[in-house]
Amino acid sequence: MMSEGTARRARTPLGTSGIAVRPVGLGLMGMSQFYGRADPDASADTIRDAIELGVELLDTSDYYGASSATPGQPVAGFGHNEELLGRALKGRRDRAVVATKFSARPTPAGRSFFDGRPTYVKAACEASLKRLGTDWIDLYYYHRLDPAVPVEDTVGAMAELVAEGKVRAIGLSEVPADVLRRAHAVHPVSALQSEYSLWERGIEATVLPECRRLGVTVVAYSPLGRGMLTGAFARDTAFGQDDFRSTLPKFQGANFAHNRQLVDELEEFAAGAGASPGQIALAWLLARHHDIVPIPGTKRIANVRANLAATSVRLSADDTAHLDALFDPARVRGGRYGVLNTLPEDTKS
């Protein structure tokens, strides 16, 4: 199922924006928070090396670094991830498609709120441009909805940023189909970012069909199930307090043990295919339709290489049907988030 000739798969358009990217991007959030300690210098090197390997879509947020997996733990700081990306982009800006987000803001008490006011949209954009060291943002996302502000008002302000040349395309994150429709009526939405993977398929009922009806590209975060679908975790894995997974139901007790059995079956399938389980998980997404861009996250360039190799994996219709059944939502145990999670964050791996 591995084919060297298919590695150079055609780029995927981001909606009707005129921007197109190679089919596997890179999520950067774990370089600043949620997955244990990270080395900023090593992370910047990973970003630079990823660009050299051909990765184009680089995904960040002004919020990444603003909170920790556990209240009271030290944090890198609001804007840390954008500053990190800005360092890595020097001399490489024209080879990258930069995606960042606004709206999530930390409070002094260590919680979060969402700000979609038009005045804040513009202020947040200016601050992101400065941290990124660039004159434009390729894809600017509304990170999470502000319940106090109509989405039309927020998207209207984002459209003004496009008119001013500060933003090339706009996106939304984690919104239902009706909100996507309302936003798209104000200005074309190029991308909808949401968690989507073999073991998290909630968008398939209504959101994914609406994206396809409107011509909106799906950017899939956590396409490797926060690392679970790579087979990296043993049955006795214990996640530290500085690791976001320690709070998530899918990784708890009996849920973890059950879900690990599903991954055993994925590993068996992958071995027969001559690929890694993570590559199969990414290939499954890439086989769904040519309007999905997964953005697995990692701190290590070896993992970037492995993820890019997933574009050389071809799955038959029978293969995808088998994987669909293996990870039928009824077989996966545990919800997406626990009661202690104040911001359902885009932990990308």
C-alpha positions as a Markdown table, in Angstrom:
| # | Residue | x | y | z |
|---|---|---|---|---|
| 1 | Met | 0.0 | 0.0 | 0.0 |
| 2 | Met | 3.0 | 2.3 | 0.1 |
| 3 | Ser | 3.8 | 4.0 | -3.2 |
| 4 | Glu | 6.7 | 6.3 | -3.7 |
| 5 | Gly | 5.1 | 7.9 | -6.7 |
| 6 | Thr | 2.1 | 9.1 | -4.8 |
| 7 | Ala | 4.1 | 11.0 | -2.2 |
| 8 | Arg | 3.8 | 14.2 | -4.3 |
| 9 | Arg | 0.1 | 14.4 | -4.0 |
| 10 | Ala | -1.5 | 17.6 | -5.4 |
| 11 | Arg | -2.1 | 20.5 | -3.0 |
| 12 | Thr | -5.4 | 20.9 | -1.3 |
| 13 | Pro | -7.2 | 24.3 | -1.8 |
| 14 | Leu | -8.4 | 26.2 | 1.2 |
| 15 | Gly | -11.9 | 26.9 | 0.2 |
| 16 | Thr | -12.1 | 29.5 | -2.6 |
| 17 | Ser | -9.3 | 31.6 | -1.2 |
| 18 | Gly | -6.8 | 30.8 | -3.9 |
| 19 | Ile | -4.5 | 29.3 | -1.3 |
| 20 | Ala | -3.5 | 25.7 | -1.6 |
| 21 | Val | -1.3 | 23.6 | 0.6 |
| 22 | Arg | 0.4 | 20.2 | 0.7 |
| 23 | Pro | -2.0 | 17.7 | 2.3 |
| 24 | Val | -0.3 | 17.3 | 5.7 |
| 25 | Gly | 0.4 | 20.4 | 7.8 |
| 26 | Leu | 1.9 | 20.9 | 11.3 |
| 27 | Gly | 0.1 | 21.8 | 14.5 |
| 28 | Leu | 2.4 | 23.8 | 16.8 |
| 29 | Met | 0.5 | 24.0 | 20.1 |
| 30 | Gly | 2.3 | 21.2 | 21.9 |
| 31 | Met | 5.5 | 23.2 | 21.5 |
| 32 | Ser | 4.2 | 25.7 | 24.0 |
| 33 | Gln | 1.7 | 23.9 | 26.3 |
| 34 | Phe | -0.4 | 20.8 | 27.3 |
| 35 | Tyr | 2.0 | 17.9 | 26.4 |
| 36 | Gly | 4.6 | 18.3 | 29.0 |
| 37 | Arg | 7.9 | 20.3 | 28.8 |
| 38 | Ala | 9.1 | 21.5 | 25.4 |
| 39 | Asp | 12.4 | 23.0 | 24.3 |
| 40 | Pro | 11.8 | 26.3 | 22.4 |
| 41 | Asp | 15.1 | 26.1 | 20.5 |
| 42 | Ala | 14.5 | 22.5 | 19.5 |
| 43 | Ser | 10.9 | 23.3 | 18.5 |
| 44 | Ala | 12.1 | 26.2 | 16.3 |
| 45 | Asp | 14.5 | 23.8 | 14.6 |
| 46 | Thr | 11.7 | 21.3 | 14.0 |
| 47 | Ile | 9.6 | 24.0 | 12.4 |
| 48 | Arg | 12.5 | 25.0 | 10.1 |
| 49 | Asp | 13.2 | 21.4 | 9.2 |
| 50 | Ala | 9.6 | 20.8 | 8.5 |
| 51 | Ile | 9.5 | 23.7 | 6.0 |
| 52 | Glu | 12.6 | 22.2 | 4.4 |
| 53 | Leu | 10.7 | 18.9 | 4.0 |
| 54 | Gly | 7.9 | 20.7 | 2.3 |
| 55 | Val | 5.3 | 21.3 | 5.1 |
| 56 | Glu | 3.4 | 24.4 | 4.2 |
| 57 | Leu | 0.4 | 24.8 | 6.6 |
| 58 | Leu | 1.7 | 25.8 | 10.0 |
| 59 | Asp | -1.0 | 26.2 | 12.7 |
| 60 | Thr | -0.7 | 28.3 | 15.8 |
| 61 | Ser | -2.8 | 30.6 | 18.0 |
| 62 | Asp | -2.2 | 33.7 | 20.1 |
| 63 | Tyr | -3.6 | 31.6 | 23.0 |
| 64 | Tyr | -1.1 | 28.8 | 22.8 |
| 65 | Gly | 1.2 | 29.1 | 25.8 |
| 66 | Ala | -1.4 | 31.0 | 27.9 |
| 67 | Ser | -2.6 | 28.0 | 30.1 |
| 68 | Ser | -1.3 | 24.7 | 31.4 |
| 69 | Ala | -2.9 | 21.3 | 31.5 |
| 70 | Thr | -3.3 | 21.6 | 35.3 |
| 71 | Pro | -4.2 | 24.8 | 37.2 |
| 72 | Gly | -1.3 | 26.3 | 39.1 |
| 73 | Gln | 1.3 | 24.8 | 36.7 |
| 74 | Pro | 3.8 | 27.3 | 35.1 |
| 75 | Val | 2.9 | 28.5 | 31.6 |
| 76 | Ala | 4.9 | 29.9 | 28.7 |
| 77 | Gly | 2.7 | 32.9 | 28.3 |
| 78 | Phe | 0.1 | 34.3 | 26.0 |
| 79 | Gly | 1.5 | 34.6 | 22.5 |
| 80 | His | 4.4 | 32.3 | 23.1 |
| 81 | Asn | 3.7 | 30.0 | 20.3 |
| 82 | Glu | 3.3 | 32.8 | 17.7 |
| 83 | Glu | 6.6 | 34.2 | 18.8 |
| 84 | Leu | 8.2 | 30.8 | 18.4 |
| 85 | Leu | 6.8 | 30.5 | 14.9 |
| 86 | Gly | 8.0 | 34.0 | 14.1 |
| 87 | Arg | 11.6 | 33.1 | 15.0 |
| 88 | Ala | 11.4 | 30.0 | 12.9 |
| 89 | Leu | 9.9 | 31.8 | 9.9 |
| 90 | Lys | 12.8 | 34.3 | 9.4 |
| 91 | Gly | 14.1 | 33.9 | 5.9 |
| 92 | Arg | 11.3 | 31.3 | 5.2 |
| 93 | Arg | 8.1 | 33.3 | 5.3 |
| 94 | Asp | 7.3 | 32.9 | 1.5 |
| 95 | Arg | 7.5 | 29.1 | 1.9 |
| 96 | Ala | 4.9 | 28.9 | 4.7 |
| 97 | Val | 1.1 | 29.2 | 4.9 |
| 98 | Val | 0.6 | 30.7 | 8.4 |
| 99 | Ala | -2.6 | 30.0 | 10.2 |
| 100 | Thr | -3.3 | 31.6 | 13.6 |
| 101 | Lys | -6.4 | 32.3 | 15.8 |
| 102 | Phe | -8.0 | 34.8 | 18.1 |
| 103 | Ser | -10.7 | 35.0 | 20.7 |
| 104 | Ala | -9.5 | 32.8 | 23.6 |
| 105 | Arg | -8.2 | 35.0 | 26.4 |
| 106 | Pro | -6.8 | 34.0 | 29.8 |
| 107 | Thr | -8.1 | 35.5 | 33.1 |
| 108 | Pro | -5.9 | 36.3 | 36.1 |
| 109 | Ala | -7.6 | 33.4 | 37.9 |
| 110 | Gly | -6.2 | 30.9 | 35.3 |
| 111 | Arg | -9.4 | 30.4 | 33.4 |
| 112 | Ser | -10.4 | 31.5 | 29.9 |
| 113 | Phe | -13.1 | 33.5 | 28.1 |
| 114 | Phe | -13.8 | 34.2 | 24.4 |
| 115 | Asp | -13.9 | 37.7 | 22.9 |
| 116 | Gly | -15.5 | 38.2 | 19.5 |
| 117 | Arg | -16.0 | 41.9 | 19.6 |
| 118 | Pro | -15.0 | 43.6 | 16.3 |
| 119 | Thr | -12.7 | 46.0 | 18.1 |
| 120 | Tyr | -10.9 | 43.1 | 19.7 |
| 121 | Val | -10.6 | 41.2 | 16.3 |
| 122 | Lys | -8.5 | 44.1 | 14.9 |
| 123 | Ala | -6.4 | 44.5 | 18.0 |
| 124 | Ala | -5.7 | 40.8 | 18.2 |
| 125 | Cys | -4.7 | 40.7 | 14.6 |
| 126 | Glu | -2.2 | 43.6 | 15.0 |
| 127 | Ala | -0.7 | 41.9 | 18.0 |
| 128 | Ser | -0.4 | 38.5 | 16.2 |
| 129 | Leu | 1.3 | 40.2 | 13.1 |
| 130 | Lys | 3.9 | 41.7 | 15.4 |
| 131 | Arg | 4.6 | 38.4 | 17.3 |
| 132 | Leu | 4.8 | 36.5 | 14.0 |
| 133 | Gly | 7.1 | 39.1 | 12.4 |
| 134 | Thr | 5.0 | 39.3 | 9.2 |
| 135 | Asp | 2.8 | 41.7 | 7.3 |
| 136 | Trp | 0.0 | 39.2 | 6.6 |
| 137 | Ile | -1.7 | 36.2 | 8.0 |
| 138 | Asp | -2.6 | 33.6 | 5.4 |
| 139 | Leu | -5.5 | 32.0 | 7.4 |
| 140 | Tyr | -7.1 | 33.8 | 10.4 |
| 141 | Tyr | -9.4 | 31.7 | 12.5 |
| 142 | Tyr | -12.1 | 32.7 | 15.0 |
| 143 | His | -10.9 | 30.2 | 17.7 |
| 144 | Arg | -14.1 | 29.8 | 19.7 |
| 145 | Leu | -17.4 | 31.6 | 19.6 |
| 146 | Asp | -18.1 | 34.5 | 21.9 |
| 147 | Pro | -21.7 | 33.9 | 23.0 |
| 148 | Ala | -22.3 | 37.6 | 23.6 |
| 149 | Val | -21.5 | 38.7 | 20.0 |
| 150 | Pro | -23.3 | 37.7 | 16.8 |
| 151 | Val | -21.0 | 35.7 | 14.6 |
| 152 | Glu | -22.0 | 38.1 | 11.7 |
| 153 | Asp | -20.4 | 41.0 | 13.6 |
| 154 | Thr | -17.1 | 39.1 | 14.3 |
| 155 | Val | -16.8 | 37.8 | 10.7 |
| 156 | Gly | -17.6 | 41.3 | 9.4 |
| 157 | Ala | -14.5 | 42.6 | 11.2 |
| 158 | Met | -12.5 | 39.7 | 9.9 |
| 159 | Ala | -13.6 | 40.6 | 6.4 |
| 160 | Glu | -12.3 | 44.1 | 6.9 |
| 161 | Leu | -8.9 | 42.6 | 7.7 |
| 162 | Val | -9.0 | 40.8 | 4.3 |
| 163 | Ala | -9.9 | 44.0 | 2.5 |
| 164 | Glu | -6.9 | 45.7 | 4.2 |
| 165 | Gly | -4.5 | 43.0 | 3.1 |
| 166 | Lys | -3.6 | 41.9 | 6.6 |
| 167 | Val | -5.4 | 38.6 | 6.2 |
| 168 | Arg | -5.7 | 36.4 | 3.1 |
| 169 | Ala | -8.5 | 34.0 | 4.2 |
| 170 | Ile | -10.7 | 33.5 | 7.2 |
| 171 | Gly | -11.6 | 30.3 | 9.1 |
| 172 | Leu | -13.8 | 29.2 | 12.0 |
| 173 | Ser | -13.0 | 26.6 | 14.7 |
| 174 | Glu | -15.5 | 24.2 | 16.4 |
| 175 | Val | -18.8 | 25.7 | 15.2 |
| 176 | Pro | -22.0 | 23.9 | 14.3 |
| 177 | Ala | -23.4 | 23.9 | 10.8 |
| 178 | Asp | -25.9 | 26.7 | 11.2 |
| 179 | Val | -23.2 | 29.1 | 12.5 |
| 180 | Leu | -21.0 | 28.1 | 9.6 |
| 181 | Arg | -23.8 | 29.0 | 7.2 |
| 182 | Arg | -24.4 | 32.4 | 8.9 |
| 183 | Ala | -20.7 | 33.3 | 8.8 |
| 184 | His | -20.3 | 32.2 | 5.2 |
| 185 | Ala | -23.1 | 34.5 | 4.2 |
| 186 | Val | -21.1 | 37.5 | 5.4 |
| 187 | His | -17.7 | 36.5 | 3.9 |
| 188 | Pro | -16.5 | 33.2 | 2.4 |
| 189 | Val | -15.1 | 30.9 | 5.0 |
| 190 | Ser | -12.1 | 29.1 | 3.7 |
| 191 | Ala | -11.5 | 26.5 | 6.4 |
| 192 | Leu | -13.3 | 24.9 | 9.4 |
| 193 | Gln | -11.0 | 23.5 | 12.0 |
| 194 | Ser | -12.3 | 20.7 | 14.2 |
| 195 | Glu | -11.1 | 17.6 | 15.9 |
| 196 | Tyr | -11.5 | 14.7 | 13.4 |
| 197 | Ser | -9.8 | 11.3 | 13.4 |
| 198 | Leu | -10.6 | 7.6 | 13.4 |
| 199 | Trp | -11.7 | 7.8 | 17.0 |
| 200 | Glu | -13.4 | 11.2 | 17.0 |
| 201 | Arg | -16.0 | 11.6 | 14.2 |
| 202 | Gly | -18.5 | 13.9 | 15.5 |
| 203 | Ile | -18.4 | 16.3 | 12.6 |
| 204 | Glu | -19.6 | 13.7 | 10.1 |
| 205 | Ala | -23.3 | 14.1 | 11.0 |
| 206 | Thr | -23.9 | 17.7 | 10.0 |
| 207 | Val | -20.8 | 19.8 | 10.0 |
| 208 | Leu | -18.8 | 17.9 | 7.3 |
| 209 | Pro | -21.7 | 17.8 | 4.9 |
| 210 | Glu | -22.3 | 21.5 | 5.3 |
| 211 | Cys | -18.6 | 22.2 | 4.7 |
| 212 | Arg | -18.8 | 20.3 | 1.4 |
| 213 | Arg | -22.0 | 22.1 | 0.4 |
| 214 | Leu | -20.3 | 25.5 | 1.0 |
| 215 | Gly | -16.9 | 24.5 | -0.4 |
| 216 | Val | -15.2 | 24.9 | 3.0 |
| 217 | Thr | -12.0 | 22.9 | 3.6 |
| 218 | Val | -11.8 | 20.9 | 6.8 |
| 219 | Val | -8.6 | 21.3 | 8.8 |
| 220 | Ala | -8.5 | 18.2 | 11.1 |
| 221 | Tyr | -6.7 | 18.7 | 14.4 |
| 222 | Ser | -5.8 | 15.8 | 16.7 |
| 223 | Pro | -5.8 | 13.5 | 13.6 |
| 224 | Leu | -3.7 | 11.0 | 15.6 |
| 225 | Gly | -6.0 | 10.9 | 18.6 |
| 226 | Arg | -3.6 | 13.0 | 20.7 |
| 227 | Gly | -1.0 | 10.3 | 20.1 |
| 228 | Met | -3.1 | 7.3 | 20.9 |
| 229 | Leu | -3.5 | 6.2 | 17.2 |
| 230 | Thr | 0.3 | 6.0 | 16.8 |
| 231 | Gly | 0.4 | 3.0 | 19.2 |
| 232 | Ala | 3.0 | 4.9 | 21.3 |
| 233 | Phe | 1.2 | 4.3 | 24.7 |
| 234 | Ala | 1.6 | 1.1 | 26.6 |
| 235 | Arg | -1.3 | -0.2 | 28.8 |
| 236 | Asp | 0.4 | 1.1 | 31.9 |
| 237 | Thr | 1.2 | 4.6 | 30.6 |
| 238 | Ala | 0.7 | 7.2 | 33.2 |
| 239 | Phe | 0.3 | 10.8 | 32.1 |
| 240 | Gly | 1.8 | 13.5 | 34.3 |
| 241 | Gln | -0.1 | 16.5 | 35.6 |
| 242 | Asp | 1.5 | 18.7 | 33.0 |
| 243 | Asp | 0.0 | 16.5 | 30.3 |
| 244 | Phe | -3.5 | 17.5 | 29.0 |
| 245 | Arg | -4.3 | 13.8 | 28.4 |
| 246 | Ser | -4.4 | 13.1 | 32.1 |
| 247 | Thr | -7.8 | 15.0 | 32.2 |
| 248 | Leu | -9.4 | 13.4 | 29.2 |
| 249 | Pro | -12.0 | 10.6 | 29.5 |
| 250 | Lys | -10.7 | 8.6 | 26.6 |
| 251 | Phe | -7.4 | 8.2 | 28.5 |
| 252 | Gln | -8.8 | 7.3 | 31.9 |
| 253 | Gly | -8.8 | 3.8 | 33.5 |
| 254 | Ala | -11.1 | 1.3 | 31.8 |
| 255 | Asn | -11.7 | 3.6 | 28.9 |
| 256 | Phe | -8.0 | 3.7 | 28.2 |
| 257 | Ala | -7.6 | -0.1 | 28.4 |
| 258 | His | -10.5 | -0.6 | 26.0 |
| 259 | Asn | -9.4 | 2.0 | 23.5 |
| 260 | Arg | -5.9 | 0.6 | 23.6 |
| 261 | Gln | -7.3 | -2.7 | 22.4 |
| 262 | Leu | -8.8 | -1.0 | 19.4 |
| 263 | Val | -5.3 | 0.4 | 18.7 |
| 264 | Asp | -3.9 | -3.2 | 18.9 |
| 265 | Glu | -6.2 | -4.0 | 16.0 |
| 266 | Leu | -5.0 | -0.9 | 14.1 |
| 267 | Glu | -1.4 | -1.9 | 14.7 |
| 268 | Glu | -2.2 | -5.3 | 13.2 |
| 269 | Phe | -3.8 | -3.8 | 10.1 |
| 270 | Ala | -0.9 | -1.4 | 9.7 |
| 271 | Ala | 1.7 | -4.1 | 9.9 |
| 272 | Gly | -0.1 | -5.9 | 7.1 |
| 273 | Ala | -0.1 | -2.7 | 5.0 |
| 274 | Gly | 3.6 | -2.0 | 5.5 |
| 275 | Ala | 2.9 | 1.2 | 7.4 |
| 276 | Ser | 2.8 | 2.6 | 10.9 |
| 277 | Pro | -0.6 | 2.9 | 12.7 |
| 278 | Gly | -0.2 | 6.7 | 12.7 |
| 279 | Gln | 0.3 | 6.7 | 8.9 |
| 280 | Ile | -2.8 | 4.5 | 8.5 |
| 281 | Ala | -4.8 | 7.0 | 10.6 |
| 282 | Leu | -3.7 | 9.9 | 8.5 |
| 283 | Ala | -4.2 | 8.0 | 5.2 |
| 284 | Trp | -7.8 | 7.2 | 6.4 |
| 285 | Leu | -8.4 | 11.0 | 6.6 |
| 286 | Leu | -6.7 | 11.7 | 3.3 |
| 287 | Ala | -8.9 | 9.1 | 1.7 |
| 288 | Arg | -12.1 | 10.6 | 2.9 |
| 289 | His | -12.2 | 13.4 | 0.3 |
| 290 | His | -9.8 | 15.9 | -1.2 |
| 291 | Asp | -11.0 | 18.7 | 1.1 |
| 292 | Ile | -9.4 | 17.6 | 4.4 |
| 293 | Val | -6.0 | 18.7 | 5.6 |
| 294 | Pro | -4.8 | 17.0 | 8.8 |
| 295 | Ile | -2.4 | 19.0 | 11.0 |
| 296 | Pro | -0.7 | 16.5 | 13.3 |
| 297 | Gly | 1.4 | 18.1 | 16.0 |
| 298 | Thr | 4.8 | 17.0 | 17.2 |
| 299 | Lys | 8.0 | 18.4 | 18.7 |
| 300 | Arg | 10.2 | 16.0 | 16.7 |
| 301 | Ile | 11.3 | 16.1 | 13.1 |
| 302 | Ala | 11.3 | 12.3 | 12.9 |
| 303 | Asn | 7.6 | 12.3 | 13.5 |
| 304 | Val | 7.1 | 15.0 | 10.8 |
| 305 | Arg | 8.8 | 12.7 | 8.3 |
| 306 | Ala | 6.7 | 9.8 | 9.3 |
| 307 | Asn | 3.5 | 11.8 | 9.0 |
| 308 | Leu | 4.4 | 13.1 | 5.6 |
| 309 | Ala | 5.0 | 9.5 | 4.4 |
| 310 | Ala | 1.3 | 8.9 | 5.0 |
| 311 | Thr | 0.6 | 10.6 | 1.7 |
| 312 | Ser | 2.2 | 7.5 | 0.1 |
| 313 | Val | -0.3 | 5.1 | 1.7 |
| 314 | Arg | -3.2 | 4.2 | -0.4 |
| 315 | Leu | -6.2 | 2.5 | 1.1 |
| 316 | Ser | -8.8 | 0.6 | -0.8 |
| 317 | Ala | -12.6 | 1.0 | -0.3 |
| 318 | Asp | -12.5 | -2.3 | 1.7 |
| 319 | Asp | -9.6 | -0.9 | 3.8 |
| 320 | Thr | -11.5 | 2.3 | 4.7 |
| 321 | Ala | -14.7 | 0.3 | 5.4 |
| 322 | His | -12.7 | -2.0 | 7.8 |
| 323 | Leu | -11.2 | 1.0 | 9.6 |
| 324 | Asp | -14.6 | 2.7 | 9.8 |
| 325 | Ala | -16.0 | -0.4 | 11.5 |
| 326 | Leu | -13.0 | -0.8 | 13.8 |
| 327 | Phe | -13.4 | 2.7 | 15.1 |
| 328 | Asp | -17.2 | 2.9 | 14.9 |
| 329 | Pro | -18.1 | 5.7 | 17.4 |
| 330 | Ala | -20.1 | 3.1 | 19.4 |
| 331 | Arg | -16.9 | 1.1 | 20.0 |
| 332 | Val | -14.8 | 4.1 | 21.3 |
| 333 | Arg | -15.1 | 4.8 | 25.0 |
| 334 | Gly | -15.0 | 8.2 | 26.7 |
| 335 | Gly | -16.0 | 11.7 | 25.6 |
| 336 | Arg | -13.8 | 14.4 | 24.2 |
| 337 | Tyr | -13.3 | 16.5 | 27.3 |
| 338 | Gly | -13.7 | 16.2 | 31.1 |
| 339 | Val | -15.4 | 18.5 | 33.5 |
| 340 | Leu | -12.2 | 20.2 | 34.5 |
| 341 | Asn | -11.3 | 21.3 | 31.0 |
| 342 | Thr | -12.1 | 25.0 | 30.7 |
| 343 | Leu | -11.0 | 25.4 | 27.1 |
| 344 | Pro | -11.3 | 22.5 | 24.7 |
| 345 | Glu | -8.0 | 23.1 | 23.2 |
| 346 | Asp | -6.6 | 22.1 | 19.8 |
| 347 | Thr | -4.0 | 19.6 | 21.0 |
| 348 | Lys | -2.9 | 18.7 | 17.6 |
| 349 | Ser | -1.2 | 15.3 | 17.6 |
